[in-house]
């Protein structure tokens, strides 16, 4: 997975767009577990706080949810 960011929008917004596109395109399917915040941040080359901010926004938008102790998952609907 290669992450490329531009200077046209904040990085956390670009992360949100990337994950949304992966869900829409079927790369991420309902029920799939996301890797940890640290791992995603490392893959993307961003600060874990930036990744956390993006994931919290995705959760507020209803695209992912958190199971305590198990991680984050793509919603079924």
C-alpha positions in Angstrom: 0.0 0.0 0.0 1.7 3.2 -1.1 0.6 6.5 0.5 1.2 9.7 -1.3 0.1 13.0 0.1 -0.2 16.4 -1.6 0.0 19.9 -0.1 -3.6 20.7 -1.3 -5.4 19.4 1.8 -4.5 18.4 5.4 -3.0 15.0 5.7 -5.7 13.6 8.0 -8.3 14.6 5.3 -6.3 12.7 2.7 -6.1 9.7 5.0 -9.9 9.8 5.4 -10.4 10.0 1.6 -8.0 7.1 1.0 -9.7 4.8 3.5 -13.2 5.8 2.2 -12.0 5.1 -1.4 -10.7 1.7 -0.3 -14.1 0.8 1.3 -16.0 2.0 -1.8 -13.7 0.1 -4.2 -13.9 -3.1 -2.2 -10.2 -3.2 -1.0 -11.6 -3.0 2.5 -14.8 -5.1 3.0 -17.4 -4.9 5.7 -16.2 -6.7 8.8 -12.5 -6.3 7.9 -10.2 -5.5 10.8 -7.9 -2.5 10.4 -4.3 -2.8 11.6 -3.3 -0.8 14.7 -3.1 3.0 14.6 0.7 2.7 15.0 1.0 0.3 12.2 -1.2 2.4 9.8 0.8 5.5 10.8 4.1 3.7 10.1 2.8 2.5 6.7 1.6 6.0 5.7 4.7 7.7 7.1 2.7 10.0 9.4 2.5 10.7 13.1 0.2 8.3 15.0 -1.8 11.3 16.3 -2.6 12.3 12.7 -3.8 8.7 12.0 -5.8 8.6 15.2 -7.5 11.9 14.2 -8.5 10.5 10.8 -9.8 7.2 12.3 -11.9 9.0 14.9 -13.5 11.1 12.1 -14.2 7.9 10.1 -15.8 6.4 13.2 -17.9 9.5 13.7 -19.0 9.2 10.1 -20.1 5.6 10.8 -17.6 3.9 8.4 -15.6 2.1 11.0 -16.3 1.0 14.6 -14.1 0.0 17.6 -14.5 -3.2 19.5 -12.7 -2.7 22.8 -9.7 -5.0 23.0 -10.1 -6.2 19.4 -9.4 -3.2 17.3 -11.2 -1.2 14.6 -13.4 -2.8 11.9 -15.2 -1.7 8.8 -19.0 -1.4 9.4 -21.3 -4.0 7.9 -23.7 -1.4 6.4 
